[in-house]
Amino acid sequence: MRPGLVGVGRRYGSSCRSFRWLALMLVLLALPSGASTGADEENKHQLRLEFPRAPRHDGTYRNLDPEFHRASHWTRLRFYLLSVAAMAKGERPFVPLPTAVPDVTALRQNHHEPTVMWVGHSTLLVQLDGVNFLTDPTWSNRAGPLSGTVGVRRFTPPGIPFKDLPPIDFVLISHDHYDHLDEPTVRQLARAFNPRFVVPLGLKAWLGDRGFTNVSELDWGESISIKGLEVVCTPAQHGSGRTLTDGGWRLWSSWVVVGTKRFYFAGDTGYAPHFEMIGRVLGPFDLAALPIGSYTPRIIAKPIHMSPEDALRAFRDLRASKFIGIHWGTFELAQEPYHEPPRRTVDEAARLGLDPRSILLPKPGELLTW
C-alpha cells in the first residue's frame, strides 16, 4: 500500500477522531488594485511561486500542453448525432442510481467536522472548518441551453433536494459547459444564499451580464481568502464554450481549498502533468475529487476526460489520502455503460495495491467525513 493512504470517510455521527492541523504554507502576495472592482479584488492574492498562468492566444485560452489537440469537429459531431439517435430509440437505457436519504439535521448542525456529499455528476457539498461550499452545482433535469429546457437528460436525481441545503458560503465553478455551469441553479443559489461565486477568468463578465455580482474571478495560480479558507485556482486540461462561436473565450480550471485540511476539485479534465505539479506545490491533499466518467470514445474523450485508470494515476500524482469519484452516473452523456466507471475504479485501485478504504464511491446524498 502506498504510504499516506488512510481509511474511508466515516458516516457523519461516528466518533470523532482527532486530526492534525495542517500548516498553511502558501506565501501570498497581495495583487495591486486594478481597474476592476468588487469581490474579485477583495482579499485576492497571487502565489509567490513558479506557477503557470493560463496561456491565451488570439483571444482564446489554451491548455498548458502546446501539442494539445482535440478530435476534428466532424468526428465529434458524428459521435454526438449517433448518441442522440441511440437515446431517442431507447437503445441506451439509463436507470437511476440508488440514492441515500440525506441527513439534513447533521448537515445543518455540523460546524466542525469535515464532510462531503456527492449530490451527483460534479456537484459536491463540502463542509470544512464551519464553511459550506458547492462545486459545479446543478439541480436541473437537463444540461443544456434555454435555461435547461433542452439538452442531455438527467437520469439520477440530486442526492439532496435544493430546499434542504444548509447555508452556502461560496460556490466553485470549473468552466462554462452546461453540465458544470447551470444558470437556473446559479439563480436559485443567488436568491437563497447570495454565496460568493468563485470562477476562472472570463466568467465574471458572463455572470455579470445575468445580474450576478458577488463573484471572484481568478487566473491559474491566484487565490482568495473566504471565511478563513484559502481558495486557489489551479490548471486543468479541458476547454470551454456554450455556443458554436465562443469556444475558449472563458478559462477552465481545477480548485484547491486549504483550511485545517486540504481539498482538491479537478473540475473537468484530461490526464496531464498539471496533477503532479499541483501535488508538488500545493499537496499533499486529504481529499481529491476526480472525474471517472464520460471517457469514451477515447478518440474524442482522452484529451479532455479521464478514464478511471487516469483518475487514479492523478490521485497518486496529487499525493492525496482519499479519492472521491465524480462526473458519472447522472446525465446521459457518455458512451460507456453508466455503471462501468465505479467498477473500473475499484478494479484499478486493487491492481495498484491501494487501500480500498481510501476510495470513496458514495451514493448520491450519502454524507461522509474526511
The 8 nearest C-alpha neighbors of each residue, nearest first, counted from 0:
[[1, 353, 352, 354, 2, 4, 351, 3],
 [0, 2, 3, 4, 353, 352, 354, 315],
 [3, 1, 4, 0, 5, 320, 318, 353],
 [2, 4, 320, 5, 1, 319, 318, 0],
 [5, 3, 320, 2, 357, 1, 354, 321],
 [6, 4, 320, 357, 3, 7, 321, 356],
 [7, 5, 356, 357, 8, 4, 354, 321],
 [6, 8, 356, 357, 9, 359, 358, 5],
 [9, 7, 369, 368, 367, 6, 10, 359],
 [10, 8, 368, 367, 11, 7, 13, 369],
 [9, 11, 367, 366, 368, 12, 13, 8],
 [12, 10, 367, 13, 368, 9, 366, 105],
 [11, 13, 10, 14, 105, 15, 9, 368],
 [14, 12, 11, 15, 10, 9, 16, 368],
 [15, 13, 16, 12, 11, 9, 10, 17],
 [14, 16, 13, 17, 12, 112, 18, 11],
 [17, 15, 18, 14, 13, 112, 19, 9],
 [18, 16, 15, 19, 20, 14, 112, 111],
 [19, 17, 16, 20, 259, 260, 15, 21],
 [20, 18, 21, 17, 259, 260, 22, 16],
 [19, 21, 259, 22, 18, 260, 258, 23],
 [22, 20, 259, 19, 260, 23, 258, 261],
 [21, 23, 24, 20, 259, 258, 25, 260],
 [22, 24, 25, 21, 257, 258, 259, 26],
 [25, 23, 22, 26, 281, 21, 27, 257],
 [24, 26, 23, 27, 46, 281, 47, 48],
 [27, 25, 47, 24, 46, 28, 48, 23],
 [28, 26, 46, 47, 44, 25, 45, 29],
 [27, 29, 45, 44, 47, 30, 46, 26],
 [30, 28, 44, 45, 43, 31, 27, 42],
 [29, 31, 44, 28, 45, 32, 43, 40],
 [32, 30, 33, 29, 40, 44, 28, 43],
 [31, 33, 30, 34, 40, 35, 36, 29],
 [34, 32, 35, 31, 36, 40, 30, 39],
 [33, 35, 36, 32, 40, 31, 37, 39],
 [36, 34, 33, 37, 40, 32, 39, 38],
 [37, 35, 40, 34, 38, 39, 33, 32],
 [36, 38, 39, 40, 41, 35, 213, 214],
 [37, 39, 41, 215, 40, 214, 213, 36],
 [215, 38, 40, 216, 37, 41, 214, 43],
 [41, 39, 43, 38, 37, 36, 42, 32],
 [40, 42, 38, 43, 39, 37, 223, 36],
 [43, 41, 223, 224, 40, 44, 29, 39],
 [44, 42, 223, 40, 41, 222, 29, 30],
 [45, 43, 29, 222, 28, 30, 221, 223],
 [44, 46, 221, 28, 27, 222, 47, 220],
 [45, 47, 27, 48, 220, 221, 28, 26],
 [48, 46, 27, 26, 28, 45, 49, 25],
 [47, 49, 46, 50, 26, 220, 280, 45],
 [48, 50, 51, 47, 46, 220, 280, 52],
 [49, 51, 48, 220, 52, 46, 219, 47],
 [52, 50, 53, 220, 219, 49, 234, 63],
 [51, 53, 219, 54, 220, 218, 50, 234],
 [52, 54, 219, 55, 51, 218, 60, 61],
 [55, 53, 61, 60, 52, 62, 63, 56],
 [54, 56, 60, 59, 61, 53, 58, 57],
 [57, 55, 58, 59, 60, 54, 61, 247],
 [56, 58, 59, 55, 60, 248, 61, 247],
 [57, 59, 56, 55, 248, 60, 247, 249],
 [60, 58, 247, 248, 55, 56, 57, 61],
 [59, 61, 55, 247, 54, 250, 248, 56],
 [62, 60, 54, 55, 59, 63, 53, 247],
 [61, 63, 64, 236, 54, 67, 65, 60],
 [62, 64, 65, 61, 54, 53, 236, 67],
 [63, 65, 67, 66, 62, 271, 236, 61],
 [66, 64, 67, 63, 62, 61, 68, 54],
 [67, 65, 64, 68, 63, 62, 69, 61],
 [68, 66, 64, 65, 62, 69, 302, 63],
 [69, 67, 66, 70, 302, 65, 71, 64],
 [68, 70, 71, 302, 299, 67, 303, 300],
 [69, 71, 299, 74, 298, 75, 72, 68],
 [72, 70, 74, 73, 75, 69, 299, 76],
 [71, 73, 75, 74, 76, 70, 77, 69],
 [74, 72, 76, 71, 75, 77, 70, 78],
 [75, 73, 71, 77, 72, 76, 70, 78],
 [74, 76, 78, 72, 73, 77, 79, 71],
 [77, 75, 73, 79, 78, 74, 72, 80],
 [76, 78, 80, 74, 75, 79, 73, 81],
 [79, 77, 75, 81, 76, 80, 82, 74],
 [80, 78, 82, 76, 81, 77, 83, 75],
 [79, 81, 83, 77, 82, 78, 76, 84],
 [80, 82, 84, 78, 79, 83, 85, 77],
 [83, 81, 79, 85, 84, 80, 78, 86],
 [82, 84, 86, 80, 85, 81, 87, 79],
 [83, 85, 87, 81, 82, 86, 80, 88],
 [86, 84, 82, 90, 88, 87, 83, 81],
 [85, 87, 89, 83, 88, 84, 91, 90],
 [88, 86, 84, 85, 89, 83, 90, 82],
 [87, 89, 85, 86, 90, 84, 91, 83],
 [90, 88, 86, 91, 87, 92, 85, 84],
 [89, 91, 85, 88, 86, 92, 87, 84],
 [92, 90, 89, 86, 85, 93, 88, 336],
 [91, 93, 89, 90, 94, 86, 331, 85],
 [92, 94, 91, 154, 95, 337, 331, 155],
 [93, 95, 96, 92, 154, 155, 337, 328],
 [96, 94, 155, 154, 97, 93, 156, 329],
 [95, 97, 155, 98, 94, 328, 362, 329],
 [98, 96, 95, 362, 99, 363, 155, 94],
 [97, 99, 363, 362, 364, 158, 96, 100],
 [98, 100, 364, 365, 362, 101, 363, 158],
 [99, 101, 364, 102, 98, 365, 158, 159],
 [102, 100, 364, 103, 99, 365, 159, 366],
 [101, 103, 105, 104, 106, 100, 366, 365],
 [102, 104, 106, 105, 101, 107, 163, 164],
 [105, 103, 107, 106, 102, 108, 109, 101],
 [104, 106, 108, 102, 103, 107, 109, 11],
 [107, 105, 103, 104, 109, 108, 102, 165],
 [106, 108, 104, 165, 105, 109, 103, 166],
 [109, 107, 105, 106, 104, 110, 103, 165],
 [108, 110, 106, 107, 105, 111, 112, 129],
 [111, 109, 129, 108, 112, 128, 130, 126],
 [110, 112, 129, 128, 109, 113, 127, 126],
 [111, 113, 114, 109, 110, 368, 127, 128],
 [114, 112, 127, 126, 368, 369, 111, 128],
 [115, 113, 368, 126, 367, 125, 369, 112],
 [114, 116, 125, 367, 124, 366, 368, 126],
 [117, 115, 366, 124, 123, 365, 364, 118],
 [116, 118, 123, 363, 119, 364, 122, 124],
 [119, 117, 158, 363, 157, 122, 123, 364],
 [118, 120, 122, 117, 157, 363, 329, 121],
 [119, 121, 326, 329, 327, 122, 325, 328],
 [122, 120, 326, 325, 135, 119, 123, 134],
 [121, 123, 136, 134, 135, 118, 119, 120],
 [124, 122, 117, 134, 133, 118, 116, 125],
 [123, 125, 133, 116, 115, 132, 117, 122],
 [126, 124, 115, 132, 114, 131, 123, 133],
 [127, 125, 131, 114, 113, 130, 115, 129],
 [126, 128, 113, 130, 129, 125, 131, 114],
 [129, 127, 111, 130, 110, 113, 126, 258],
 [128, 130, 110, 111, 127, 126, 131, 109],
 [129, 131, 127, 128, 126, 168, 132, 226],
 [132, 130, 126, 167, 168, 125, 129, 127],
 [131, 133, 169, 125, 170, 167, 168, 124],
 [134, 132, 124, 170, 123, 171, 136, 125],
 [133, 135, 171, 122, 123, 136, 170, 172],
 [136, 134, 179, 172, 122, 121, 171, 180],
 [137, 135, 122, 134, 133, 179, 138, 184],
 [138, 136, 181, 184, 139, 135, 122, 179],
 [137, 139, 184, 157, 136, 140, 161, 181],
 [140, 138, 141, 137, 147, 184, 142, 183],
 [141, 139, 153, 152, 138, 142, 147, 156],
 [140, 142, 152, 147, 151, 153, 139, 150],
 [143, 141, 178, 150, 177, 151, 147, 152],
 [142, 144, 150, 147, 177, 149, 141, 151],
 [145, 143, 147, 146, 149, 150, 148, 177],
 [144, 146, 147, 148, 149, 143, 150, 182],
 [147, 145, 144, 148, 183, 182, 143, 181],
 [146, 148, 143, 141, 144, 145, 149, 142],
 [149, 147, 145, 146, 141, 144, 150, 143],
 [150, 148, 143, 147, 144, 141, 145, 151],
 [151, 149, 143, 142, 141, 152, 144, 147],
 [152, 150, 142, 141, 331, 330, 143, 153],
 [151, 153, 141, 330, 331, 140, 154, 150],
 [152, 154, 330, 140, 141, 329, 155, 331],
 [153, 155, 95, 329, 330, 152, 156, 93],
 [156, 154, 95, 329, 96, 153, 157, 328],
 [157, 155, 158, 154, 153, 95, 329, 119],
 [158, 156, 118, 159, 119, 138, 160, 155],
 [364, 157, 159, 363, 118, 98, 156, 119],
 [158, 160, 157, 364, 101, 118, 161, 163],
 [161, 159, 162, 163, 157, 158, 164, 138],
 [160, 162, 163, 164, 159, 138, 157, 187],
 [161, 163, 160, 164, 159, 165, 191, 187],
 [164, 162, 161, 160, 103, 165, 159, 101],
 [163, 165, 161, 162, 166, 160, 159, 103],
 [164, 166, 107, 167, 163, 106, 131, 103],
 [167, 165, 192, 164, 168, 131, 107, 191],
 [166, 168, 131, 132, 169, 194, 192, 165],
 [169, 167, 194, 131, 132, 130, 195, 166],
 [170, 168, 195, 194, 132, 196, 167, 133],
 [169, 171, 196, 133, 132, 134, 197, 195],
 [170, 172, 134, 197, 135, 133, 196, 198],
 [173, 171, 135, 198, 174, 134, 197, 170],
 [172, 174, 252, 266, 251, 253, 171, 135],
 [175, 173, 251, 172, 176, 239, 250, 179],
 [174, 176, 180, 239, 240, 177, 179, 241],
 [177, 175, 179, 178, 180, 241, 174, 239],
 [176, 178, 180, 143, 142, 179, 181, 175],
 [177, 179, 142, 176, 180, 181, 137, 143],
 [180, 178, 135, 177, 176, 181, 175, 174],
 [181, 179, 175, 177, 176, 178, 135, 182],
 [182, 180, 184, 137, 183, 177, 179, 185],
 [181, 183, 185, 184, 186, 180, 146, 147],
 [184, 182, 186, 185, 181, 146, 187, 139],
 [183, 185, 187, 186, 182, 181, 137, 138],
 [184, 186, 182, 188, 183, 187, 189, 181],
 [187, 185, 189, 183, 184, 188, 190, 182],
 [188, 186, 184, 190, 185, 189, 191, 183],
 [189, 187, 191, 185, 186, 190, 192, 184],
 [188, 190, 193, 186, 187, 192, 191, 185],
 [191, 189, 187, 188, 192, 193, 186, 185],
 [190, 192, 188, 189, 187, 193, 166, 186],
 [191, 193, 194, 189, 188, 190, 167, 166],
 [194, 192, 189, 190, 191, 188, 195, 213],
 [195, 193, 169, 168, 192, 167, 196, 189],
 [194, 196, 169, 213, 214, 170, 197, 168],
 [197, 195, 214, 170, 169, 215, 194, 171],
 [198, 196, 215, 171, 214, 170, 216, 195],
 [197, 199, 216, 172, 202, 215, 196, 217],
 [200, 198, 217, 216, 250, 218, 251, 202],
 [201, 199, 250, 216, 217, 218, 202, 249],
 [202, 200, 249, 203, 204, 250, 199, 248],
 [201, 203, 205, 204, 200, 206, 249, 198],
 [202, 204, 206, 205, 201, 207, 216, 214],
 [203, 205, 207, 202, 206, 201, 208, 209],
 [206, 204, 202, 208, 203, 207, 209, 201],
 [207, 205, 203, 209, 211, 208, 204, 202],
 [206, 208, 204, 211, 210, 209, 205, 212],
 [207, 209, 205, 206, 210, 204, 211, 203],
 [210, 208, 207, 206, 211, 205, 204, 212],
 [209, 211, 207, 208, 212, 206, 205, 186],
 [212, 210, 207, 206, 209, 213, 214, 208],
 [211, 213, 214, 207, 210, 206, 37, 38],
 [214, 212, 195, 38, 211, 196, 215, 194],
 [213, 215, 196, 212, 195, 38, 197, 39],
 [39, 214, 216, 197, 38, 196, 198, 217],
 [217, 215, 198, 39, 199, 200, 203, 197],
 [218, 216, 199, 200, 221, 232, 198, 215],
 [217, 219, 221, 200, 199, 220, 232, 52],
 [218, 220, 233, 232, 52, 221, 234, 53],
 [219, 221, 50, 232, 233, 46, 218, 45],
 [222, 220, 45, 218, 219, 44, 232, 217],
 [223, 221, 231, 44, 230, 43, 45, 232],
 [222, 224, 43, 230, 42, 44, 229, 225],
 [225, 223, 229, 228, 42, 230, 227, 226],
 [224, 226, 228, 227, 229, 223, 230, 169],
 [227, 225, 228, 224, 130, 168, 229, 129],
 [226, 228, 225, 224, 229, 258, 128, 130],
 [229, 227, 258, 225, 224, 257, 226, 230],
 [228, 230, 224, 257, 256, 223, 231, 225],
 [231, 229, 256, 222, 223, 255, 224, 228],
 [232, 230, 222, 255, 254, 221, 233, 256],
 [231, 233, 219, 254, 220, 221, 222, 217],
 [232, 234, 219, 253, 254, 252, 220, 231],
 [235, 233, 252, 253, 219, 273, 236, 232],
 [234, 236, 252, 268, 253, 237, 251, 233],
 [237, 235, 268, 269, 62, 303, 271, 234],
 [236, 238, 303, 268, 235, 267, 269, 251],
 [239, 237, 247, 251, 236, 240, 246, 250],
 [238, 240, 247, 246, 175, 176, 249, 174],
 [239, 241, 246, 245, 242, 247, 176, 175],
 [240, 242, 176, 245, 175, 177, 243, 239],
 [243, 241, 244, 245, 240, 246, 144, 239],
 [244, 242, 245, 246, 241, 240, 72, 239],
 [243, 245, 242, 246, 240, 241, 248, 247],
 [246, 244, 240, 248, 242, 243, 247, 241],
 [245, 247, 240, 239, 248, 244, 243, 242],
 [248, 246, 59, 60, 239, 249, 240, 238],
 [247, 249, 59, 245, 246, 60, 58, 250],
 [250, 248, 201, 247, 200, 202, 239, 251],
 [249, 251, 200, 199, 60, 201, 174, 247],
 [252, 250, 174, 173, 199, 238, 239, 235],
 [253, 251, 235, 234, 173, 233, 199, 232],
 [252, 254, 265, 233, 266, 235, 234, 264],
 [255, 253, 232, 264, 233, 231, 263, 265],
 [254, 256, 263, 231, 262, 230, 264, 257],
 [257, 255, 230, 262, 229, 261, 231, 263],
 [258, 256, 261, 229, 228, 260, 262, 230],
 [257, 259, 228, 260, 261, 229, 256, 128],
 [258, 260, 20, 21, 257, 128, 261, 22],
 [261, 259, 258, 257, 285, 21, 262, 20],
 [260, 262, 257, 284, 285, 256, 258, 286],
 [261, 263, 286, 256, 255, 284, 287, 285],
 [262, 264, 255, 287, 254, 288, 286, 265],
 [265, 263, 288, 254, 253, 266, 287, 255],
 [266, 264, 253, 289, 288, 267, 263, 254],
 [265, 267, 173, 253, 264, 268, 252, 121],
 [268, 266, 265, 237, 304, 290, 303, 173],
 [269, 267, 236, 303, 237, 304, 235, 266],
 [268, 270, 303, 304, 305, 302, 236, 301],
 [269, 271, 305, 309, 268, 313, 272, 302],
 [270, 272, 273, 269, 274, 236, 235, 64],
 [273, 271, 274, 275, 276, 270, 316, 64],
 [272, 274, 276, 275, 271, 277, 234, 235],
 [275, 273, 277, 272, 276, 316, 317, 313],
 [274, 276, 316, 278, 273, 277, 272, 317],
 [275, 277, 273, 279, 274, 278, 280, 272],
 [278, 276, 274, 280, 279, 281, 275, 273],
 [279, 277, 317, 282, 275, 276, 281, 280],
 [278, 280, 276, 277, 282, 281, 275, 317],
 [281, 279, 277, 278, 276, 282, 48, 50],
 [282, 280, 277, 278, 279, 283, 25, 284],
 [283, 281, 278, 284, 279, 280, 317, 318],
 [282, 284, 318, 319, 278, 317, 281, 285],
 [285, 283, 319, 261, 282, 286, 262, 318],
 [284, 286, 320, 261, 319, 321, 262, 260],
 [287, 285, 321, 262, 284, 322, 319, 320],
 [286, 288, 263, 322, 262, 264, 289, 319],
 [289, 287, 323, 264, 324, 263, 322, 265],
 [288, 290, 324, 265, 325, 310, 287, 323],
 [291, 289, 325, 326, 324, 292, 305, 310],
 [290, 292, 307, 306, 340, 324, 325, 326],
 [291, 293, 327, 326, 294, 340, 290, 306],
 [294, 292, 333, 295, 332, 304, 334, 327],
 [293, 295, 300, 306, 304, 292, 305, 297],
 [296, 294, 297, 334, 300, 293, 335, 333],
 [295, 297, 298, 299, 300, 294, 334, 335],
 [296, 298, 295, 300, 301, 299, 294, 302],
 [299, 297, 296, 300, 301, 70, 295, 302],
 [300, 298, 297, 70, 296, 301, 75, 69],
 [299, 301, 297, 294, 304, 303, 295, 302],
 [300, 302, 297, 304, 303, 299, 269, 298],
 [303, 301, 269, 300, 304, 69, 270, 299],
 [302, 304, 269, 237, 268, 300, 301, 236],
 [305, 303, 269, 268, 300, 294, 301, 302],
 [306, 304, 269, 309, 270, 294, 310, 291],
 [305, 307, 309, 294, 308, 291, 310, 292],
 [308, 306, 291, 310, 344, 309, 343, 340],
 [307, 309, 306, 311, 310, 347, 312, 344],
 [310, 308, 306, 312, 305, 307, 311, 270],
 [311, 309, 307, 313, 312, 308, 305, 289],
 [312, 310, 314, 313, 308, 309, 307, 315],
 [311, 313, 309, 315, 314, 310, 316, 308],
 [312, 314, 316, 310, 311, 315, 274, 317],
 [315, 313, 311, 317, 312, 316, 319, 310],
 [314, 316, 318, 312, 317, 313, 311, 319],
 [315, 317, 275, 313, 318, 314, 274, 278],
 [316, 318, 278, 314, 315, 319, 274, 275],
 [319, 317, 283, 315, 316, 278, 284, 282],
 [318, 320, 284, 317, 283, 285, 321, 314],
 [319, 321, 4, 285, 5, 3, 286, 284],
 [322, 320, 357, 286, 319, 285, 358, 287],
 [321, 323, 358, 287, 359, 286, 288, 357],
 [324, 322, 359, 288, 360, 287, 358, 289],
 [323, 325, 289, 290, 360, 291, 288, 322],
 [324, 326, 290, 121, 120, 327, 289, 291],
 [327, 325, 120, 121, 290, 292, 291, 324],
 [326, 328, 292, 120, 329, 325, 291, 337],
 [327, 329, 337, 330, 120, 338, 96, 155],
 [328, 330, 155, 120, 327, 153, 154, 119],
 [331, 329, 153, 332, 152, 154, 151, 328],
 [332, 330, 151, 152, 333, 153, 329, 154],
 [333, 331, 330, 293, 151, 334, 329, 152],
 [332, 334, 293, 335, 331, 295, 294, 292],
 [333, 335, 295, 336, 296, 293, 332, 82],
 [334, 336, 333, 295, 337, 339, 293, 294],
 [337, 335, 339, 338, 334, 333, 340, 91],
 [336, 338, 328, 339, 335, 327, 340, 333],
 [337, 339, 336, 340, 341, 328, 342, 327],
 [338, 340, 342, 336, 337, 341, 343, 335],
 [341, 339, 343, 342, 292, 291, 338, 344],
 [342, 340, 344, 343, 339, 345, 338, 360],
 [343, 341, 345, 339, 344, 340, 346, 338],
 [342, 344, 346, 340, 341, 345, 347, 307],
 [345, 343, 341, 307, 347, 342, 346, 340],
 [344, 346, 348, 342, 343, 347, 341, 349],
 [347, 345, 343, 349, 344, 348, 342, 350],
 [346, 348, 350, 344, 349, 345, 343, 351],
 [349, 347, 351, 345, 353, 350, 346, 344],
 [348, 350, 352, 346, 347, 351, 353, 345],
 [349, 351, 347, 348, 352, 346, 353, 345],
 [352, 350, 348, 349, 353, 347, 0, 346],
 [351, 353, 349, 0, 350, 348, 354, 1],
 [354, 352, 348, 0, 351, 349, 355, 1],
 [353, 355, 356, 357, 0, 352, 4, 5],
 [356, 354, 357, 358, 353, 348, 349, 345],
 [357, 355, 7, 6, 354, 358, 5, 359],
 [356, 358, 321, 7, 6, 355, 354, 5],
 [359, 357, 322, 355, 356, 321, 323, 360],
 [360, 358, 323, 322, 361, 357, 7, 324],
 [359, 361, 324, 323, 358, 362, 341, 325],
 [362, 360, 359, 365, 363, 117, 323, 116],
 [361, 363, 98, 365, 99, 364, 97, 360],
 [362, 364, 158, 98, 118, 117, 365, 119],
 [158, 365, 363, 101, 99, 159, 118, 116],
 [364, 366, 99, 362, 363, 116, 101, 361],
 [367, 365, 116, 115, 10, 11, 364, 114],
 [368, 366, 10, 8, 114, 9, 115, 11],
 [369, 367, 114, 8, 9, 113, 11, 10],
 [368, 8, 113, 114, 367, 286, 9, 115]]
